[in-house]
Amino acid sequence: MLTLVTYSCQVNDDPLQTVPYVDMEHFMGDWYVIANIPTILEKNAVNAIESYRLNSKGEIETTFTFRKNAPDGKEKVYKPKGFVFNTASNAEWRMQFLWPFKVPFLIIDLSEDYSYTVIGYPSRKYVWIMSREPVIPEQTYDQIITRLGQVGYDISMIKKVPQQW
């Protein structure tokens, strides 16, 4: 998902702030993509899930799966690799889909119980709202959208990803 984007020439002067700390073991596992500003490959994605697993080298083995256009549409699977870039916080990664290119992956919001997270991109051209469940409470979603607007995202670009299981 995140690795398929190219570094944008548009840069917001205010850098996105990551969360102070991410417990990597707690963060690993499956995340349902609830909404995003999609990359070209994610347009019309349904039932999108991003899964993370730490390997023995400390790299993040990532599997991004979704169905194209409908719950029974063609399955797409991508397997980028993640690398923790800021080991003090574990909240700034680089994702590599195609060697040698690595793109920023910023954990900019994370609930205390790790039930939802928001992944940002420095230019604010892309964002991913993800949850451990296929749905999140509407109030939580609205609060996330409000915060994204406050940090400079064009919230009109954020689209919900159908989760129809």
C-alpha positions in Angstrom: 0.0 0.0 0.0 2.3 2.7 1.2 5.3 1.5 -0.8 3.5 2.1 -4.1 3.6 5.9 -3.8 6.3 8.0 -5.2 7.9 10.9 -3.3 5.8 13.9 -4.0 7.3 17.2 -5.0 4.7 19.0 -2.9 5.9 19.5 0.6 4.0 21.1 3.5 6.3 23.3 5.5 5.1 21.8 8.8 6.4 18.3 9.2 3.8 15.7 10.3 4.3 14.7 14.0 4.5 11.0 14.8 3.2 9.5 17.9 5.8 9.5 20.7 6.3 5.7 20.8 5.1 2.5 19.2 5.4 -0.9 20.9 6.4 -2.9 17.8 5.2 -6.3 19.1 1.8 -4.8 20.0 1.6 -3.0 16.6 2.2 -6.2 14.5 -0.7 -8.1 13.1 -3.7 -7.4 10.9 -5.1 -3.9 10.3 -8.3 -3.3 8.3 -8.0 -0.2 6.0 -11.0 1.9 7.0 -10.4 4.9 4.9 -7.5 6.5 2.9 -6.4 8.9 0.3 -5.7 6.1 -2.1 -2.7 5.5 -4.3 -3.5 4.6 -7.9 -3.3 0.9 -7.1 -5.8 1.2 -4.2 -8.6 2.8 -6.1 -11.7 0.7 -5.9 -10.2 -1.5 -3.2 -12.6 -3.5 -1.1 -11.8 -5.5 2.1 -8.3 -4.1 2.3 -6.1 -5.5 5.1 -2.5 -4.6 5.9 -0.6 -7.2 7.9 2.7 -6.7 9.7 5.1 -9.3 11.1 8.6 -8.7 12.5 11.2 -11.0 11.0 14.4 -12.2 12.6 16.4 -9.3 11.2 14.0 -6.7 12.8 12.4 -5.9 9.4 8.7 -5.6 9.0 7.3 -8.3 6.6 4.2 -6.7 5.2 1.3 -8.2 3.3 -1.3 -5.9 1.8 -4.4 -7.6 0.3 -7.6 -6.4 -1.1 -10.3 -7.2 -3.6 -10.8 -5.1 -6.7 -14.2 -3.4 -7.1 -16.2 -5.8 -5.0 -16.0 -8.3 -2.1 -15.8 -11.1 -4.7 -13.5 -9.2 -7.1 -10.0 -10.2 -8.1 -7.7 -10.5 -5.1 -4.6 -8.3 -5.2 -1.6 -9.0 -2.9 1.5 -6.9 -2.4 4.4 -7.7 -0.1 6.5 -4.7 0.7 9.1 -4.7 3.4 9.2 -2.1 6.2 12.2 -0.8 8.1 12.1 1.2 11.3 13.8 4.5 10.5 13.4 6.2 13.9 14.3 3.5 16.5 13.7 5.9 19.5 10.0 6.1 18.7 9.4 3.2 16.3 6.8 5.6 14.7 8.7 6.4 11.6 9.3 3.7 9.1 10.4 3.4 5.5 8.6 1.0 3.2 10.2 -0.7 0.2 8.1 -2.1 -2.5 10.8 -2.0 -5.2 14.5 -2.0 -4.4 16.2 0.4 -3.8 13.3 2.9 -3.2 12.0 3.4 0.3 9.1 5.8 1.1 8.1 7.4 4.4 5.5 5.7 6.6 4.6 7.9 9.6 2.5 6.6 12.4 0.7 9.9 13.3 -2.1 8.6 15.4 -2.5 5.5 17.5 -5.1 4.7 20.1 -3.8 3.7 23.6 -5.2 0.2 23.1 -3.9 -0.2 19.6 -7.4 -0.6 18.2 -6.8 2.0 15.5 -3.9 3.8 13.8 -3.4 6.5 11.2 -0.5 6.4 8.8 0.6 9.7 7.2 2.8 10.7 4.3 5.0 13.8 4.7 3.4 15.7 1.7 -0.1 14.9 3.0 -0.9 13.4 -0.4 -1.8 10.1 1.1 -3.2 8.8 4.4 -4.5 5.5 5.8 -6.9 5.1 8.7 -6.7 1.5 9.9 -8.4 -0.5 12.6 -8.1 -4.0 14.2 -11.8 -4.5 13.3 -13.5 -4.0 9.9 -15.4 -1.0 11.4 -14.7 1.7 13.9 -17.3 3.8 15.8 -18.5 6.8 13.7 -17.5 9.2 16.5 -13.9 7.9 16.5 -13.8 8.2 12.8 -15.1 11.7 12.9 -12.5 12.7 15.5 -9.7 11.2 13.4 -10.9 13.2 10.3 -11.0 16.4 12.4 -7.4 15.8 13.6 -6.3 15.1 10.0 -7.8 18.4 8.9 -6.0 20.2 11.7 -2.6 18.9 10.6 -3.1 20.0 7.0 -4.8 17.1 5.2 -7.5 17.9 2.6 -10.1 15.8 4.3 -12.4 15.9 1.2 -9.9 13.5 -0.5 -10.3 10.8 2.2 -12.4 7.9 1.0 -13.9 5.1 3.1 -12.7 1.6 2.0 -15.6 -0.8 1.9 -15.2 -3.7 4.4 -17.9 -6.2 3.4 -17.1 -9.5 4.9 
